[in-house]
């Protein structure tokens, strides 16, 4: 199963960090947040990634082209230029870096990588700026048992994004902005059927608007409630908060270092909760 990660947005709300690099390349603890997201997936057995590039694509490509050396010890003979890479620490990932256009919207980026999914009937999809201790395996199992085309991870956060209205585990409406202070919001981690591409018109389509709104109206979008840690990195304040958590040695999303073998901390309790508010996450 592959994971598609959006890595092409301008990151204007984090302009202090994104003038020279794409937002997914902004570092937490000396590593790009994209690296953290890929480790979250990898912990649950997802090791093939399709990265949708746009703004500062060359920075992302340069990082992965040099990944082997950057994560190893290196001996260089300055007289001859001979280089030996030693003691590499490398994950068993396959990474596809796909140019999806500088100004393409989120839905358009997703549709542009369609051919990179091969014959897979379902795939994971997320943004390049959200960290969580989500149990990806449980999310996939929930999707597989839902008989719907799409599953969104619903999380709780102060409302400043879009809004989810839920009936049981089914999403009935998906709004771009929230009016109240708290509720269930779009946490940005999806499991999708290939059939969702029919809901995306083209490059100008924002995934968070028409496609998910139509999926909700058609009864094809449900929500996996995550009660554990989740945070996006839209602002410098959020970036600094994530840095502090990492530096403390207690970053909740660092599930790949867990000694207990437990990869997530949420319990997905399916209880009737009526209409709840949420967050339309943007790249």
C-alpha positions in Angstrom: 0.0 0.0 0.0 1.4 3.4 -0.9 1.1 6.8 0.8 0.7 10.0 -1.2 2.1 13.1 0.6 1.5 16.6 -0.6 4.7 18.6 -0.6 4.0 21.4 -3.1 2.2 24.3 -1.3 3.6 27.7 -0.7 3.3 27.6 3.1 2.5 31.3 3.3 1.5 31.2 6.9 5.0 29.9 7.8 6.8 32.4 5.5 9.7 32.8 8.1 10.7 29.2 7.2 9.4 28.7 3.7 11.1 31.5 1.6 13.9 29.1 0.8 12.3 25.7 1.1 9.0 23.9 0.8 7.1 23.6 4.1 7.5 19.8 4.3 11.3 20.5 4.4 11.1 22.7 7.5 13.0 20.9 10.2 11.9 19.6 13.6 14.8 18.3 15.6 17.1 18.7 12.7 15.0 16.6 10.3 12.4 17.7 7.8 8.8 17.3 9.0 8.4 15.2 5.9 10.9 12.7 7.3 8.8 12.5 10.6 5.6 11.9 8.6 7.3 9.1 6.6 8.5 7.5 9.8 5.0 7.5 11.2 3.8 5.6 8.1 6.8 3.3 8.1 6.2 2.2 11.7 3.0 0.7 10.4 4.5 -1.0 7.4 4.0 1.7 4.8 7.3 2.1 3.0 6.4 3.3 -0.5 5.7 7.0 -0.9 4.5 9.2 -3.7 5.5 12.8 -3.0 3.6 15.4 -4.9 6.0 18.3 -5.5 5.4 22.0 -6.5 7.0 24.9 -4.7 10.7 24.5 -4.2 10.6 21.0 -5.6 14.4 21.1 -6.1 14.9 21.3 -2.4 13.0 18.1 -1.8 14.7 16.3 -4.6 18.1 17.4 -3.4 17.4 16.1 0.1 16.4 12.6 -1.2 19.2 12.4 -3.8 21.7 13.0 -0.9 19.7 11.1 1.7 22.2 8.2 1.7 25.2 10.4 2.5 23.3 12.8 4.8 22.3 9.8 7.1 25.7 8.1 7.1 29.3 8.6 8.2 31.4 9.9 5.3 35.1 9.8 4.6 36.5 12.2 2.0 40.0 12.3 0.6 40.3 16.0 -0.2 43.4 15.4 -2.4 41.7 13.0 -4.8 38.0 13.6 -4.1 37.5 9.9 -3.3 34.5 9.4 -1.0 33.5 6.4 1.1 30.1 6.3 2.8 30.2 4.2 6.0 27.8 3.0 8.7 24.6 4.1 6.9 21.4 4.2 8.8 18.8 3.9 6.1 15.1 3.1 6.1 13.8 0.6 3.5 11.7 3.2 1.7 10.9 3.7 -2.0 10.3 7.3 -2.7 8.7 8.7 -5.9 9.2 12.4 -6.4 6.6 13.7 -8.8 6.3 17.2 -10.3 2.7 18.3 -10.0 2.9 22.0 -10.9 3.7 25.2 -9.1 0.2 26.5 -8.7 -1.8 23.2 -8.8 -4.4 22.9 -6.0 -4.4 20.0 -3.5 -7.0 18.0 -5.4 -5.2 18.6 -8.7 -1.9 17.4 -7.2 -3.6 14.2 -6.0 -5.1 13.5 -9.4 -1.7 14.1 -11.1 -0.1 11.3 -9.2 -2.8 8.8 -10.1 -0.6 6.8 -12.5 2.0 6.4 -9.8 -0.3 4.2 -7.7 -0.1 1.3 -10.1 -3.0 -1.1 -9.7 -3.6 -0.4 -6.0 -7.3 -0.2 -5.2 -6.7 1.9 -2.1 -4.0 4.2 -0.8 -3.2 6.6 2.0 -3.1 10.3 1.5 -2.0 13.2 3.7 -0.4 16.7 3.8 3.2 17.4 4.4 2.7 19.3 7.7 0.8 17.1 10.2 2.2 15.0 13.0 0.3 12.5 15.0 0.5 9.2 17.0 -2.3 7.9 14.9 -2.5 4.1 14.5 -2.3 3.8 10.7 -3.1 0.1 10.8 -6.3 0.7 12.7 -7.2 3.5 10.3 -6.8 1.1 7.3 -8.8 -1.6 9.0 -11.6 0.9 9.7 -11.7 1.9 6.1 -11.7 -1.7 4.9 -14.8 -2.4 7.1 -16.6 0.8 6.0 -17.7 0.0 2.4 -17.2 3.6 1.5 -14.8 5.4 -0.9 -13.0 7.5 1.6 -12.1 7.7 5.3 -10.8 10.9 7.0 -9.1 11.0 10.4 -11.1 13.2 12.7 -9.2 14.9 15.5 -10.0 17.5 18.1 -8.4 20.9 17.9 -9.3 24.6 18.3 -11.4 25.4 15.3 -9.8 27.6 12.7 -10.1 25.3 9.7 -13.0 23.4 8.2 -15.8 21.6 9.8 -17.1 18.0 9.8 -20.6 17.0 10.6 -20.9 13.4 11.7 -23.7 10.9 12.1 -22.2 7.9 13.7 -19.0 7.3 11.7 -20.4 8.8 8.5 -19.5 12.3 7.4 -22.7 14.1 6.3 -21.2 17.5 5.6 -17.7 19.0 5.1 -17.3 22.7 5.5 -14.3 24.9 4.7 -14.5 27.1 7.8 -15.6 26.5 11.4 -17.7 28.9 13.5 -17.4 27.5 17.0 -14.3 27.1 19.2 -13.9 23.3 19.2 -15.0 20.1 17.6 -14.0 17.3 15.3 -11.7 18.5 12.5 -10.1 17.1 9.4 -6.8 15.7 10.7 -5.4 15.3 7.2 -4.8 11.5 7.2 -7.0 9.8 4.6 -7.5 6.3 3.2 -9.0 6.6 -0.3 -10.3 4.4 -3.1 -9.1 5.0 -6.6 -12.7 5.9 -7.4 -12.3 9.3 -5.6 -10.3 10.5 -8.7 -13.7 10.8 -10.4 -14.6 13.5 -7.8 -11.6 15.7 -8.9 -12.1 17.9 -11.9 -8.6 19.0 -12.5 -5.6 21.2 -11.4 -7.9 24.0 -10.0 -9.7 21.6 -7.7 -9.0 22.0 -3.9 -9.4 18.6 -2.3 -10.9 20.1 0.9 -13.8 21.7 -1.0 -15.8 20.1 -3.8 -14.4 16.5 -3.7 -14.9 15.9 0.0 -18.1 17.9 0.1 -19.5 15.7 -2.7 -18.2 12.5 -1.1 -20.0 13.5 2.1 -23.2 14.3 0.3 -23.0 11.0 -1.5 -22.6 9.1 1.8 -19.1 7.9 0.7 -17.0 9.7 3.4 -16.7 8.4 7.0 -14.6 9.5 9.9 -12.1 7.6 12.1 -12.0 9.4 15.4 -8.4 9.8 16.8 -8.3 10.7 20.5 -4.5 10.9 20.7 -1.9 13.6 19.7 -2.3 15.6 16.5 -0.8 18.9 15.4 -0.3 20.7 12.1 2.6 23.1 11.5 0.9 26.1 9.9 2.6 28.8 11.9 6.0 29.6 13.5 4.3 29.2 16.9 3.2 25.6 16.1 6.7 24.9 14.7 8.3 26.1 17.9 5.9 24.0 20.0 6.8 20.9 18.0 10.5 21.7 18.4 10.0 21.9 22.2 8.2 18.6 22.3 11.0 16.9 20.3 13.7 18.4 22.4 12.0 17.2 25.6 12.4 13.6 24.4 8.7 13.1 24.7 7.4 13.9 21.3 4.1 11.9 21.1 4.4 11.2 17.3 7.9 9.6 17.8 6.2 6.2 17.8 9.0 4.5 15.9 11.1 4.6 19.1 8.5 3.1 21.3 9.8 0.1 23.2 6.4 -1.4 24.0 5.6 -2.2 20.4 2.4 -0.1 20.6 2.4 2.2 17.6 -0.6 4.4 18.7 -2.4 5.6 21.7 -5.9 6.3 20.6 -8.9 4.2 21.2 -11.4 4.5 18.4 -14.7 4.3 20.3 -17.6 4.3 17.9 -20.3 6.1 19.8 -23.2 8.2 18.6 -22.1 11.8 18.9 -24.5 13.7 16.7 -23.3 16.7 14.7 -19.8 17.8 15.6 -17.6 20.6 14.3 -14.2 20.2 12.7 -11.3 21.4 10.6 -10.7 21.6 6.9 -6.9 21.2 6.8 -5.0 23.0 4.0 -1.7 22.1 2.5 
